[in-house]
Amino acid sequence: REFGIQSEILVFGFSGDDAIQTLLENRLTPVISDRQQLEALSLLVKSPTPVHIKLNTGMNRRGFRGREWADVVQKLKNHPQLKTRGLCTHLLEGEDLLDSKAGEGHSLQQIKMFEKIIQGFDKRDLFLHIYNSAGMASVFLKDQNMDYGCRPGLLTYGVDPMNDQRLTPLISPVMALH
């Protein structure tokens, strides 16, 4: 924010009241992935605050599971200051989107689960983001349209997430250590 960036900045993995105060003071958008984060944020937020909600569809690292979803939705509806702006998940192995056997890959199963869980939300008002670097690269290499937003991780650093020589000329590192 000190450099004038006004666009939404997502923050994954925050913990504690001090972190939440920093998020709120700097107009950063929390990505809520567990009940503790949701409870703590709901106690501290005093003005309309955009949030993104992370769902666990199979990565099993962070995110609300499907069985928790009804409670999360109710909590968000009951808190007038928490404004859901986005829903997301994280692909376990996005490179399997390149597999020729449609419908059999883990990523496609995760996408279907994500779509099932978010039924009932007006998707026109939400940013839905699923693709990690490998998923993004797979969709690109298959020359398909991306149905959902992406969060490049390894690609940001110029790392080919799949060691696919077709990507190498298209990416470059953002830094080097000497």
C-alpha positions in Angstrom: 0.0 0.0 0.0 2.9 2.3 0.7 3.8 2.1 -3.0 0.3 3.2 -4.1 -1.1 -0.2 -5.0 -4.9 0.1 -4.7 -6.0 -3.3 -6.1 -7.1 -6.2 -4.0 -4.2 -8.0 -2.3 -5.0 -11.5 -1.0 -3.4 -12.7 2.2 -3.3 -16.5 2.8 -2.2 -17.9 6.2 -2.7 -15.3 8.8 -3.0 -16.0 12.5 -3.8 -13.9 15.6 -5.3 -10.6 16.5 -2.2 -8.6 15.6 -2.1 -10.1 12.1 -5.8 -9.3 11.6 -5.4 -5.7 12.7 -2.5 -5.3 10.2 -4.7 -6.8 7.5 -7.6 -4.4 8.3 -5.4 -1.3 8.7 -3.8 -1.9 5.3 -7.0 -2.9 3.5 -5.6 -6.4 2.7 -8.1 -9.1 1.8 -7.9 -12.1 4.1 -8.4 -15.6 2.6 -10.2 -17.5 5.4 -9.4 -21.2 5.5 -10.4 -22.3 9.0 -12.9 -21.7 11.8 -10.4 -20.0 14.0 -9.6 -17.4 11.4 -13.3 -16.8 10.7 -14.1 -16.4 14.4 -11.2 -14.1 15.1 -11.9 -11.9 12.1 -15.7 -11.7 12.8 -14.9 -10.4 16.3 -12.4 -7.7 15.1 -13.9 -6.3 11.9 -15.9 -3.1 12.4 -16.5 -1.9 8.8 -17.3 -3.7 5.5 -14.4 -6.0 4.8 -14.0 -8.2 1.7 -12.9 -11.8 2.3 -12.2 -14.8 0.2 -13.0 -18.3 1.5 -10.8 -21.3 0.8 -12.3 -24.7 0.4 -10.5 -28.0 0.8 -11.4 -30.1 -2.2 -8.5 -32.6 -1.9 -5.2 -30.8 -1.2 -5.8 -31.4 2.5 -3.6 -28.6 3.5 -5.9 -25.7 4.3 -9.6 -24.9 3.7 -13.1 -25.6 4.8 -14.4 -29.1 4.0 -17.8 -29.6 2.4 -19.4 -30.7 5.6 -18.4 -27.4 7.3 -19.7 -25.3 4.4 -23.3 -24.7 5.6 -22.0 -23.3 9.0 -19.5 -21.1 7.2 -22.2 -19.7 4.9 -24.5 -19.0 7.8 -21.7 -17.3 9.8 -21.0 -15.0 6.8 -24.7 -14.2 6.3 -25.0 -13.3 9.9 -22.1 -10.9 9.9 -23.0 -7.7 8.0 -19.4 -6.5 7.8 -17.8 -9.7 6.2 -18.3 -9.4 2.4 -17.6 -12.6 0.5 -15.7 -11.5 -2.7 -14.2 -14.8 -3.7 -14.1 -18.5 -3.3 -11.1 -20.7 -4.0 -9.4 -24.0 -3.6 -5.9 -25.4 -4.5 -5.2 -28.2 -6.9 -3.2 -31.1 -5.6 -1.6 -31.9 -9.0 -2.7 -29.4 -11.7 -0.5 -31.1 -14.2 -3.0 -33.9 -14.5 -5.3 -31.5 -16.4 -3.1 -32.4 -19.4 -4.1 -36.1 -19.2 -6.0 -37.3 -22.2 -8.5 -39.3 -20.2 -11.0 -36.6 -19.5 -12.8 -36.8 -16.1 -10.3 -39.2 -14.5 -7.7 -36.8 -13.1 -7.6 -35.6 -9.5 -7.9 -32.0 -10.6 -11.1 -32.5 -12.5 -12.5 -34.3 -9.4 -11.5 -31.3 -7.3 -13.1 -28.8 -9.7 -16.3 -30.8 -9.7 -16.3 -30.9 -5.9 -15.7 -27.1 -5.8 -18.6 -26.5 -8.2 -20.9 -28.6 -6.1 -19.9 -26.9 -2.8 -20.4 -23.4 -4.2 -23.9 -24.0 -5.6 -26.3 -21.4 -4.4 -23.8 -18.5 -4.6 -24.3 -15.9 -7.3 -21.1 -16.5 -9.2 -21.4 -13.2 -11.1 -20.5 -11.4 -7.9 -17.6 -13.6 -6.9 -14.0 -14.1 -8.0 -13.6 -17.9 -8.2 -9.9 -19.0 -8.3 -8.6 -22.5 -8.5 -5.6 -22.9 -10.8 -2.1 -23.0 -9.3 1.0 -22.8 -11.5 0.7 -26.4 -12.8 -3.0 -26.1 -13.5 -2.5 -22.8 -15.2 0.3 -24.2 -17.4 -1.8 -27.3 -18.2 -4.7 -25.2 -19.4 -2.4 -23.1 -21.4 -0.6 -26.0 -23.0 -4.0 -27.6 -23.9 -5.0 -24.3 -25.5 -8.2 -24.1 -23.4 -9.9 -21.2 -21.8 -9.5 -20.8 -18.1 -12.9 -21.2 -16.4 -11.5 -19.9 -13.2 -8.9 -17.5 -11.9 -5.4 -18.5 -11.1 -2.8 -17.9 -8.4 0.7 -18.5 -10.0 3.2 -19.6 -7.5 6.2 -21.3 -9.0 5.6 -19.6 -12.4 6.1 -16.2 -10.7 9.6 -17.2 -9.9 10.3 -18.5 -13.4 10.1 -22.2 -12.4 8.4 -24.6 -14.7 6.1 -26.6 -12.4 6.0 -29.5 -14.8 9.5 -29.4 -16.3 7.8 -29.1 -19.7 10.2 -27.7 -22.3 7.3 -26.0 -24.1 7.1 -23.5 -21.2 10.7 -22.7 -20.7 10.9 -20.0 -23.4 7.8 -18.3 -22.0 9.0 -17.9 -18.4 12.0 -16.3 -16.7 13.1 -15.9 -13.1 12.2 -12.7 -11.3 15.4 -12.7 -9.4 18.8 -14.4 -9.0 20.9 -15.1 -5.9 24.7 -14.7 -6.2 
